[in-house]
């Protein structure tokens, strides 16, 4: 994969437009979680260090396109950036809401944040006129939002094409470049043996991921409802557990491609004790019981991998040279059903192999069990991460590529 990197460019006195993923939760007018903002700061700081005038754009939430909704304003993000970049700024970060009409008046050393791009009609449909308007704002466009790279929208793919047509420079920011480097290392030239951990409720949502990983992985550990479908494919009863009967045959075909590692012992709960209107909340009140998969009863729901089996699976993780992790293997939010995820997370932390983890629930598990220091790379992308693993083309990435 060949693309120009922002780190390679001279940006002195250039106006640089950076597309970041600043889609963070806002509560009472303040940023409630700054993980994505922290990830974007090095790119903005690098542009300032290089002498650029920096314009930053992003979406936030899902407002009605073409309508300005205050609750989706990026104003709290502008305040956050001012605080974090204070030592490098010549004045506070300003929020521009009329940039399409008036342009952006900016000098080197300054940062202007554009108001939510999804307030602009045509953003999602990748409108050419809107993309050209973004391109008119800058000399250099930096795509740095991996989490939106799978969407062909005006502020991701469209502006890149508009910049090229205008003879202007487009490049990948450090965050996007790091994502692509890590994923390429894991999927294109992985050190073997390679192992994947794939969790989640349904095989159907990760079917293409499993097929793609089966081509490059020596082993795949499956968890959650996905594991139940594979257990059913082996002929086991899964009682009242979530599984997809129509994909049992598909699971068997995947098992013919690579070794699927399944637990012999699981943690179950009686479905009659669970309040399905408050599923996770009610689990803290139910009895967790360890059972062999051969002993699952009609009312049993499998909710985790038991410690004994998790330790066996952990041994496989420790033997792997490349590890890709997407999804917890149980309802880890409740401690009684989090042992499997914790044991596997610890194994990833202790592994000497290259590990990459992605997906919101996966990152939440990494945070809960404090194993981030042992994960080689944590992807900020959700849907983009999965689509890359599936082998799909990410439009905003494809637009950046240059010929060798």
C-alpha positions in Angstrom: 0.0 0.0 0.0 1.7 3.2 -1.2 0.5 6.6 -0.1 2.1 10.0 0.8 2.5 10.6 4.6 2.1 13.9 6.3 5.3 13.3 8.1 7.2 13.5 4.8 5.9 16.9 3.8 7.1 20.5 4.3 4.1 22.4 5.5 5.6 25.9 6.4 2.9 28.5 5.8 0.6 26.0 4.2 -3.1 25.8 5.1 -3.7 22.2 6.0 -7.2 20.6 6.4 -7.1 17.6 8.6 -10.1 15.1 8.7 -10.1 13.6 12.1 -12.6 11.4 13.9 -13.7 13.6 16.8 -17.0 11.8 17.3 -17.0 11.7 21.1 -19.7 11.6 23.7 -20.8 15.0 24.9 -22.5 15.4 28.3 -23.7 18.7 29.8 -21.7 20.6 27.2 -18.4 18.9 27.9 -16.4 16.0 26.4 -17.3 12.8 28.4 -14.6 10.6 26.9 -11.5 12.0 25.2 -9.9 8.8 23.8 -10.4 9.8 20.2 -9.4 13.3 20.8 -6.2 12.2 22.5 -5.4 10.0 19.5 -5.8 13.0 17.1 -3.6 15.4 19.1 -0.2 14.2 17.7 -1.3 14.9 14.2 -2.5 18.4 14.9 0.7 19.1 16.9 2.9 17.8 14.1 1.2 20.2 11.6 1.7 23.1 14.0 5.3 22.1 14.5 5.8 22.1 10.8 4.6 25.7 10.6 1.1 25.1 9.1 -2.2 26.9 9.6 -4.4 24.1 10.7 -8.1 23.5 9.9 -9.7 20.5 11.5 -13.0 18.9 10.5 -15.0 16.0 11.8 -18.5 14.7 12.2 -20.3 14.2 15.6 -23.3 12.0 16.1 -26.1 11.6 13.6 -27.8 15.0 13.1 -30.4 15.5 10.4 -28.3 16.4 7.4 -28.6 20.0 6.4 -29.9 21.0 9.8 -27.8 22.6 12.6 -28.6 20.9 15.9 -26.9 22.4 19.0 -26.6 19.0 20.8 -24.3 17.8 17.9 -22.1 20.9 17.9 -18.3 20.5 18.1 -18.0 23.5 20.4 -17.0 21.4 23.4 -14.3 19.8 21.3 -13.0 23.3 20.3 -12.7 24.0 24.1 -10.9 20.7 24.7 -8.4 21.4 21.9 -7.7 24.8 23.2 -6.8 23.4 26.6 -4.6 20.6 25.2 -2.8 22.7 22.5 -2.5 25.8 24.6 1.3 26.0 24.6 1.5 25.8 20.8 -1.3 28.1 19.9 -1.1 31.8 19.1 -4.8 32.1 20.1 -7.7 29.8 21.2 -9.1 27.3 18.8 -12.1 28.9 17.1 -15.2 27.1 15.8 -16.3 28.1 12.3 -19.9 27.5 11.4 -20.1 29.6 8.2 -16.9 28.3 6.5 -18.8 27.3 3.3 -19.9 30.8 2.7 -17.0 32.9 4.0 -14.0 30.5 3.9 -11.6 30.4 6.8 -9.3 33.3 7.8 -6.3 31.6 9.3 -2.6 32.1 9.8 0.3 29.8 10.6 0.2 28.6 14.3 -3.5 28.9 14.5 -6.2 26.1 14.6 -9.7 26.5 13.4 -12.3 23.7 14.0 -15.0 23.4 11.4 -18.5 22.8 12.7 -19.9 19.3 12.3 -19.6 18.3 8.7 -22.9 16.4 8.9 -24.7 19.7 9.2 -23.8 20.2 5.5 -26.3 18.8 3.0 -24.5 16.4 0.7 -21.9 15.1 3.2 -23.1 11.6 3.4 -23.9 11.4 -0.4 -20.4 12.5 -1.2 -21.7 15.6 -3.1 -19.1 16.9 -5.5 -19.9 20.6 -5.0 -19.5 20.1 -1.2 -16.2 18.2 -1.7 -14.9 21.0 -3.9 -15.8 23.5 -1.2 -13.7 21.6 1.3 -10.8 21.5 -1.1 -11.0 25.3 -1.7 -10.2 25.8 2.0 -6.7 24.4 2.0 -3.4 23.7 0.2 -3.0 20.3 1.7 -5.6 17.7 2.8 -4.7 15.2 5.5 -6.9 12.1 5.9 -6.4 10.9 9.5 -9.8 9.4 10.4 -9.4 5.7 10.0 -12.8 5.1 11.7 -14.6 6.8 8.8 -12.3 5.5 6.0 -14.9 2.9 4.9 -17.4 5.6 4.0 -17.2 7.5 0.7 -18.4 10.9 2.0 -17.6 14.5 1.0 -15.1 15.1 3.9 -13.3 11.7 3.4 -13.2 10.4 -0.1 -14.8 13.3 -2.1 -12.4 16.0 -0.9 -9.4 13.8 -1.7 -10.6 13.5 -5.3 -11.3 17.2 -5.5 -7.8 18.0 -4.2 -6.2 15.8 -6.8 -8.3 17.4 -9.6 -7.1 20.8 -8.4 -3.5 19.6 -8.4 -3.2 19.9 -4.7 -1.5 17.6 -2.2 -3.3 14.8 -0.3 -1.7 12.5 2.3 -2.3 10.2 5.2 -2.0 11.6 8.7 0.1 9.7 11.3 -2.9 8.1 13.0 -4.3 6.7 9.7 -0.8 5.6 8.5 -0.2 3.8 11.8 -3.5 2.0 11.4 -2.7 0.9 7.9 0.8 -0.2 8.7 -0.4 -2.3 11.7 -3.2 -3.9 9.8 -1.0 -4.6 6.8 1.6 -6.2 9.0 -1.1 -8.4 10.6 -2.9 -9.4 7.4 -0.6 -9.1 4.4 2.7 -10.4 5.8 1.9 -11.9 9.2 4.5 -13.8 11.2 3.2 -17.4 11.6 1.6 -19.0 13.4 -1.2 -16.4 13.4 -4.2 -16.7 15.7 -7.4 -14.6 15.8 -9.8 -14.1 18.6 -13.3 -13.3 17.3 -16.2 -12.7 19.7 -19.6 -11.3 19.3 -23.2 -12.3 19.3 -23.7 -13.5 15.7 -21.8 -15.3 13.1 -23.7 -13.4 10.4 -22.2 -10.1 11.4 -18.7 -11.5 11.2 -19.1 -14.1 8.5 -16.8 -12.4 6.0 -14.2 -11.7 8.7 -14.1 -15.3 9.7 -13.8 -16.5 6.0 -10.9 -14.0 5.5 -9.1 -14.9 8.7 -9.5 -18.6 7.9 -7.2 -18.0 4.9 -4.3 -16.5 7.0 -4.8 -17.9 10.5 -3.5 -21.2 11.8 -6.1 -21.0 14.6 -9.2 -19.0 15.5 -10.7 -18.7 18.9 -14.4 -17.9 18.8 -16.5 -16.6 21.6 -19.9 -15.3 22.5 -22.9 -16.3 20.4 -20.5 -17.0 17.5 -19.0 -19.9 19.6 -22.4 -21.3 20.2 -23.1 -21.6 16.5 -19.8 -23.5 16.1 -20.6 -25.7 19.1 -23.9 -26.6 17.4 -22.0 -27.4 14.3 -20.0 -29.9 16.3 -23.3 -31.6 17.3 -23.6 -30.1 20.8 -26.8 -28.9 22.3 -26.5 -25.2 23.3 -29.8 -25.1 25.2 -31.3 -21.7 25.3 -28.1 -19.9 24.2 -28.0 -17.4 21.4 -27.0 -19.1 18.1 -27.8 -19.1 14.4 -29.2 -22.4 13.3 -29.2 -21.4 9.6 -25.4 -20.8 9.7 -24.4 -24.1 11.3 -23.4 -25.5 7.9 -21.4 -22.3 7.2 -19.6 -22.8 10.5 -18.7 -26.3 9.4 -17.2 -25.1 6.2 -15.1 -22.5 8.0 -13.9 -25.3 10.3 -12.7 -27.2 7.2 -10.4 -24.2 6.3 -8.6 -23.7 9.7 -8.6 -24.9 13.3 -11.4 -23.4 15.3 -10.6 -23.5 19.0 -13.7 -24.0 21.1 -14.1 -24.4 24.9 -14.9 -27.7 26.6 -16.2 -25.9 29.7 -18.5 -22.8 29.7 -20.3 -20.6 32.2 -24.0 -20.7 32.0 -27.1 -19.1 33.6 -30.7 -20.3 33.8 -32.7 -18.3 31.2 -35.7 -18.2 33.6 -33.6 -16.0 36.0 -32.7 -13.4 33.4 -34.6 -10.2 32.7 -34.2 -9.8 28.9 -35.4 -6.2 29.1 -32.4 -5.4 31.2 -30.1 -8.3 30.1 -26.7 -7.1 31.3 -28.1 -5.5 34.4 -30.0 -8.6 35.5 -27.0 -10.9 35.0 -25.4 -9.5 38.2 -28.3 -11.1 40.1 -28.2 -14.6 38.6 -26.3 -17.7 39.5 -23.3 -18.5 37.2 -22.6 -22.2 36.8 -19.7 -24.0 35.1 -20.7 -26.8 32.9 -19.1 -29.1 30.3 -20.4 -28.3 26.8 -21.7 -31.9 26.7 -23.9 -31.2 29.7 -25.8 -28.1 28.6 -29.4 -28.2 29.7 -32.5 -27.0 27.8 -32.8 -23.8 30.0 -29.0 -23.0 30.0 -27.6 -19.9 28.4 -23.9 -20.0 27.6 -22.5 -16.6 28.7 -18.8 -17.1 29.0 -15.8 -19.5 28.6 -14.9 -21.2 31.9 -11.5 -20.6 33.5 -10.3 -24.1 32.8 -11.0 -23.9 29.1 -9.8 -20.2 28.9 -6.4 -21.3 30.2 -6.1 -23.9 27.5 -7.0 -21.3 24.9 -4.5 -18.9 26.4 -1.7 -21.4 25.8 -2.5 -21.1 22.1 -2.3 -17.3 22.3 1.1 -17.5 23.9 2.4 -19.7 21.1 1.2 -17.3 18.4 3.5 -14.9 16.5 0.6 -12.7 15.2 -2.6 -12.1 17.1 -5.7 -10.3 15.9 -8.4 -9.7 18.4 -12.0 -8.5 17.7 -14.6 -9.0 20.3 -14.9 -10.3 23.9 -15.8 -14.0 24.5 -18.4 -13.4 27.2 -20.6 -10.8 28.9 -17.5 -9.3 30.4 -19.4 -6.3 31.8 -20.5 -8.6 34.5 -17.6 -10.1 36.5 -19.2 -13.5 36.9 -19.2 -13.8 33.1 -16.0 -12.1 32.4 -13.4 -14.7 33.3 -12.9 -16.0 29.8 -12.3 -12.5 28.4 -9.9 -11.6 31.2 -7.8 -14.7 30.9 -7.5 -14.3 27.1 -6.8 -10.6 27.5 -4.0 -11.4 29.9 -2.6 -13.9 27.5 -2.5 -11.3 24.7 -0.7 -8.9 27.2 1.9 -11.6 28.0 2.4 -12.8 24.4 5.7 -11.9 22.7 3.9 -11.9 19.3 2.6 -8.9 17.4 -0.9 -8.2 18.5 -3.6 -5.9 17.1 -7.0 -5.3 18.7 -10.0 -3.4 17.3 -13.7 -2.8 18.0 -15.4 -0.8 20.8 -16.1 -3.8 23.0 -12.6 -5.1 22.6 -11.1 -1.8 23.6 -13.5 -1.6 26.6 -12.3 -5.0 27.7 -8.7 -4.0 27.3 -9.4 -0.9 29.5 -11.3 -3.0 32.1 -8.5 -5.5 32.5 -5.7 -3.0 32.1 -3.7 -4.9 29.5 -3.1 -2.0 27.0 0.6 -2.0 27.7 0.8 -5.5 26.2 -1.1 -4.9 23.0 1.1 -4.0 20.1 -1.5 -1.8 18.4 -5.1 -0.8 19.2 -7.2 0.2 16.3 -9.5 3.2 16.7 -11.7 2.0 13.9 -14.9 -0.1 14.3 -16.6 -0.7 11.0 -13.4 0.3 9.1 -11.4 -2.2 11.1 -13.8 -5.1 10.2 -14.0 -4.1 6.6 -10.2 -4.0 6.2 -10.0 -7.4 7.8 -12.6 -8.7 5.4 -10.4 -7.6 2.5 -12.8 -4.8 1.4 -11.6 -1.6 -0.2 -11.9 1.4 2.1 -12.9 4.3 -0.3 -11.0 7.0 1.6 -7.9 4.9 1.7 -8.1 3.9 -1.9 -8.3 7.6 -2.9 -5.0 8.3 -1.1 -3.0 5.6 -2.9 -0.4 6.5 -5.5 1.3 4.3 -8.1 4.7 2.8 -7.2 
